[in-house]
Amino acid sequence: MRLYNMHNSGNCYKVRLTAHQLGVPLDITHVDVLAGETRQAEFIARNPNGRVPLLELDDGRFLAESNAIIFHLAEGSPLIPQDAYERAQMLQWMFFEQYSHEPYIAVARFWFSIKPGGRAETTEAQRELWRTRGTQALEVMERHLTETPYFVGGRYSLADIALYAYTHAAHEGDFDLPPYPAIRAWLARVESEPRHIPMEAG
């Protein structure tokens, strides 16, 4: 399978991390998002939404959206709980990540640390929204993680991979993690999982 990838994207990192932990080989094609390569006709033909990650399956079909991709890769593995309710909880946290976490923590990181000159292009209203909503997401995670070592069923799952990807880099979006001891302990547990790789690897 081939992954169309932006290496410092947390969403792409989720896919590489999941594949590596499952021993699934991927051919990596690097895409320069900042240069507009995802908006070119050849890429749009593969993913009309014009975003990475994008997975090309062995049979030539394409699958977009990071959490859908990792769900596909992990089908039948221990990363997806067998219990129906726990599977739904896993999806709950993956939806939370894309709706309540990524739009603020990841977006702030992009403008502050990835896009050249991006911070100067943002407004105070944008920065305040990202701070407020991102902090709310971290507080929800902190409360949950004071009661359990992982997000679902006391075991490592796709929910942890989905939330780890941008949380561990939250400081690059000006979010301070020292006030969240449960999150920091959870990050360390995720990093101690077998076959873990950092974002810059893989």
C-alpha positions as CSV (number, residue, x, y, z in Angstrom):
1,M,0.0,0.0,0.0
2,R,1.1,3.6,-0.6
3,L,0.7,6.5,1.8
4,Y,0.6,10.0,0.4
5,N,2.1,11.8,3.4
6,M,3.2,15.1,4.9
7,H,5.8,14.1,7.4
8,N,5.2,16.7,10.1
9,S,1.4,16.2,9.9
10,G,-0.1,14.5,13.0
11,N,-2.8,13.0,10.9
12,C,-0.3,11.3,8.6
13,Y,1.8,10.3,11.6
14,K,-1.2,8.4,13.0
15,V,-1.2,6.2,9.9
16,R,2.6,5.6,9.9
17,L,2.5,4.8,13.7
18,T,-0.4,2.4,13.3
19,A,1.1,0.6,10.4
20,H,4.5,0.3,12.1
21,Q,3.0,-1.1,15.3
22,L,1.0,-3.6,13.3
23,G,4.0,-4.6,11.0
24,V,2.2,-3.4,7.9
25,P,4.6,-2.1,5.2
26,L,3.8,1.1,3.5
27,D,5.4,2.8,0.5
28,I,5.6,6.5,1.4
29,T,5.1,9.3,-1.2
30,H,5.8,12.7,0.3
31,V,3.5,15.5,-0.7
32,D,4.4,19.2,-0.3
33,V,1.2,20.6,1.1
34,L,2.6,24.1,1.5
35,A,3.5,24.1,-2.2
36,G,-0.1,23.3,-3.1
37,E,0.6,19.7,-4.4
38,T,-2.7,18.4,-2.8
39,R,-4.6,21.0,-4.9
40,Q,-3.2,19.8,-8.3
41,A,-5.5,17.9,-10.6
42,E,-3.6,14.6,-10.3
43,F,-4.0,14.6,-6.5
44,I,-7.6,15.8,-6.6
45,A,-8.5,12.9,-8.9
46,R,-7.3,10.6,-6.0
47,N,-8.9,12.6,-3.2
48,P,-11.4,15.3,-4.1
49,N,-11.0,16.8,-0.7
50,G,-7.4,17.6,-1.5
51,R,-5.9,16.5,1.8
52,V,-3.4,14.1,3.2
53,P,-3.1,11.4,4.5
54,L,-4.4,9.4,1.6
55,L,-3.9,5.6,1.4
56,E,-3.7,3.8,-1.9
57,L,-4.8,0.2,-1.4
58,D,-3.1,-2.7,-3.2
59,D,-6.1,-3.0,-5.5
60,G,-5.9,0.7,-6.6
61,R,-8.7,2.0,-4.5
62,F,-8.1,5.1,-2.3
63,L,-9.0,5.8,1.3
64,A,-8.9,9.3,2.9
65,E,-9.4,10.6,6.5
66,S,-6.8,9.6,9.0
67,N,-9.1,7.9,11.5
68,A,-10.8,5.9,8.7
69,I,-7.4,4.8,7.4
70,I,-6.1,3.6,10.8
71,F,-9.4,1.8,11.4
72,H,-9.0,0.0,8.1
73,L,-5.4,-0.9,8.9
74,A,-6.2,-2.2,12.4
75,E,-9.2,-4.3,11.4
76,G,-9.0,-7.6,13.4
77,S,-6.1,-6.5,15.5
78,P,-5.8,-5.8,19.3
79,L,-5.9,-2.1,18.5
80,I,-9.7,-2.4,18.0
81,P,-11.6,-3.7,21.1
82,Q,-13.7,-6.9,20.5
83,D,-16.4,-5.7,22.8
84,A,-19.1,-3.7,20.9
85,Y,-19.5,-1.0,23.6
86,E,-15.7,-0.6,23.9
87,R,-15.5,-0.3,20.1
88,A,-18.1,2.4,20.2
89,Q,-16.2,4.2,23.0
90,M,-13.0,4.0,20.9
91,L,-14.9,5.7,18.0
92,Q,-16.3,8.2,20.4
93,W,-12.8,9.4,21.3
94,M,-11.7,9.3,17.7
95,F,-14.7,11.5,16.8
96,F,-13.8,13.8,19.8
97,E,-10.3,14.1,18.4
98,Q,-11.4,15.2,15.0
99,Y,-14.2,17.6,16.3
100,S,-13.0,19.0,19.6
101,H,-9.3,18.5,19.6
102,E,-7.6,18.6,16.2
103,P,-9.4,21.8,14.9
104,Y,-7.8,23.8,17.7
105,I,-4.6,22.1,18.9
106,A,-3.5,20.9,15.5
107,V,-4.5,24.1,13.7
108,A,-2.7,26.3,16.1
109,R,0.4,24.1,15.7
110,F,0.2,24.5,11.9
111,W,0.0,28.3,11.9
112,F,2.6,28.8,14.7
113,S,5.2,26.1,13.9
114,I,4.7,24.7,10.4
115,K,3.6,27.4,7.9
116,P,6.4,30.0,7.4
117,G,5.2,33.3,8.8
118,G,1.9,31.8,9.8
119,R,1.7,33.3,13.3
120,A,1.7,36.8,11.8
121,E,-1.2,35.9,9.6
122,T,-3.5,34.9,12.4
123,T,-5.8,37.2,14.3
124,E,-6.2,37.6,18.1
125,A,-9.7,36.2,17.8
126,Q,-8.4,33.1,16.1
127,R,-5.7,32.6,18.6
128,E,-8.1,33.0,21.5
129,L,-10.6,30.5,20.0
130,W,-7.8,28.0,19.6
131,R,-6.5,28.5,23.2
132,T,-10.0,28.3,24.7
133,R,-11.3,25.3,22.8
134,G,-7.9,23.5,22.8
135,T,-7.7,23.9,26.6
136,Q,-11.2,22.6,26.9
137,A,-10.2,19.4,25.0
138,L,-7.1,18.9,27.1
139,E,-9.2,19.3,30.3
140,V,-11.7,16.6,29.1
141,M,-8.8,14.3,28.4
142,E,-7.1,15.0,31.8
143,R,-10.3,14.2,33.7
144,H,-10.7,11.0,31.9
145,L,-7.1,9.9,32.2
146,T,-7.1,10.4,36.0
147,E,-9.4,7.4,36.1
148,T,-7.9,5.1,33.5
149,P,-4.4,4.5,31.9
150,Y,-5.7,4.5,28.4
151,F,-8.8,5.9,26.8
152,V,-10.8,2.7,26.4
153,G,-11.0,-0.5,28.4
154,G,-7.8,0.1,30.2
155,R,-5.9,-0.9,27.1
156,Y,-4.0,0.7,24.3
157,S,-6.2,1.2,21.2
158,L,-6.7,3.4,18.1
159,A,-8.2,6.0,20.4
160,D,-4.8,6.5,22.0
161,I,-3.1,6.7,18.7
162,A,-5.6,9.3,17.3
163,L,-5.2,11.5,20.4
164,Y,-1.5,11.1,20.9
165,A,-0.6,12.4,17.4
166,Y,-1.3,16.0,18.1
167,T,-1.3,16.0,21.9
168,H,2.4,15.1,22.2
169,A,3.2,18.1,19.9
170,A,0.7,20.5,21.5
171,H,3.5,22.7,22.8
172,E,4.2,23.6,19.1
173,G,0.8,25.3,19.2
174,D,1.5,27.1,22.4
175,F,-0.3,24.7,24.7
176,D,1.5,23.9,27.9
177,L,1.3,20.4,29.1
178,P,2.8,20.7,32.7
179,P,-0.6,21.5,34.2
180,Y,-1.9,18.1,33.0
181,P,-0.1,15.3,34.9
182,A,-2.5,12.6,33.8
183,I,-2.0,13.5,30.1
184,R,1.8,13.5,30.5
185,A,1.8,10.1,32.2
186,W,-0.4,8.8,29.4
187,L,2.0,10.2,26.8
188,A,4.8,8.3,28.4
189,R,2.8,5.1,28.4
190,V,2.0,5.5,24.7
191,E,5.6,6.1,23.9
192,S,6.6,2.9,25.8
193,E,4.2,0.7,23.7
194,P,6.0,-1.9,21.5
195,R,7.2,-0.7,18.1
196,H,6.4,3.0,18.9
197,I,8.1,5.4,16.5
198,P,8.4,9.2,16.9
199,M,6.8,11.6,14.4
200,E,10.1,12.3,12.6
201,A,10.6,8.6,11.9
202,G,8.8,6.2,9.7
